[in-house]
């Protein structure tokens, strides 16, 4: 029940205008800078050989998406913006804000290790490196300053959850104290409700018929790619 309550609750809060318009962004930033790093630090992530395949899956899906939509776009004479937007939307998933909290609620905390590996070593790195390169084909980022490699590295090593992942490997040798672990656990448990409220707050259900058709096409294409 928590999933629909949080999603619908976030959507209602925006409609009744109790929270400011940018609350969805603020809640999302709290997840990225506080909730998710805290959860990563206490999860004791183990990089077992059997789990490396999980990290590879998002890269595989993104690669198939690039080939598939580039071919389809060329056949239907899509412009470059449409090709790249479709590749990014269907080739990448929102594993942090939707996948992680939903799977933890459905299957329990034991799936956290696997999901975090998929999220950080899979989806995030795929977005930060090949996804970023694909996006550059559409529009030059003003923050790049002529050096895309430096920009990618900067985005990579200034992303709090990824830094928390790297730091968590050292915690095997230097365990957290009970008091710090307790605080991080409380902060990490805010991930699911806040992330889902943030998603619900930014949902727009009253889309135009034309937009609905585009969304259906994207959904079916995404389903085809993942199958």
ZIBEL-V129733 format. One record per backbone hydrogen bond with DSSP energy under -1.0 kcal/mol. CO is the residue of the C=O (numbers start at 0). NH is the residue of the N-H. Records with the same first field share a line. If there is no record, write none. Layout:
# ZIBEL-V129733
CO = NH / NH
This chain:
# ZIBEL-V129733
0 = 4
1 = 5
2 = 6
3 = 7
4 = 8
5 = 9
6 = 10
7 = 11
8 = 12
9 = 13
10 = 14
11 = 15
12 = 17
19 = 22
21 = 25
22 = 26
23 = 27
24 = 28
25 = 29
26 = 30
27 = 31
28 = 32
29 = 33 / 34
30 = 35
33 = 37
34 = 38
35 = 39
36 = 40
37 = 41
45 = 47
47 = 50
50 = 54
51 = 55
52 = 56
55 = 59
56 = 60
57 = 61
58 = 62
59 = 63
60 = 64
61 = 65
62 = 66
63 = 67
64 = 68
65 = 69
66 = 70
67 = 71
68 = 72
69 = 73
70 = 74
71 = 75
72 = 77
78 = 82
79 = 83
80 = 84
81 = 85
82 = 86
83 = 87
84 = 88
85 = 89
86 = 90
92 = 94
93 = 97 / 98
94 = 99
97 = 101
98 = 102
99 = 103
100 = 104
101 = 105
102 = 106
103 = 107
107 = 110
108 = 111
110 = 114
111 = 115
112 = 116
113 = 117
114 = 118
115 = 119
116 = 120
117 = 122
118 = 123
121 = 125
122 = 126
123 = 127
124 = 128
125 = 130
128 = 132
129 = 133
130 = 134
131 = 135
133 = 136
134 = 137 / 138
140 = 143
143 = 146
146 = 150
147 = 151
148 = 152
149 = 153
150 = 154
151 = 155
152 = 156
158 = 162
159 = 163
160 = 164
161 = 165
162 = 166
163 = 167
169 = 172 / 173
176 = 180
177 = 181
178 = 182
179 = 183
180 = 184
181 = 185
182 = 186
183 = 187
184 = 188
186 = 189
187 = 190
189 = 193
190 = 194
191 = 195
192 = 196
193 = 197
194 = 198
195 = 199
196 = 200
197 = 201
199 = 202
204 = 206
207 = 211
208 = 212
209 = 213
210 = 214
211 = 215
212 = 216
213 = 217
214 = 218
215 = 219
216 = 220
217 = 221
218 = 222
219 = 223
220 = 224
221 = 225
222 = 226
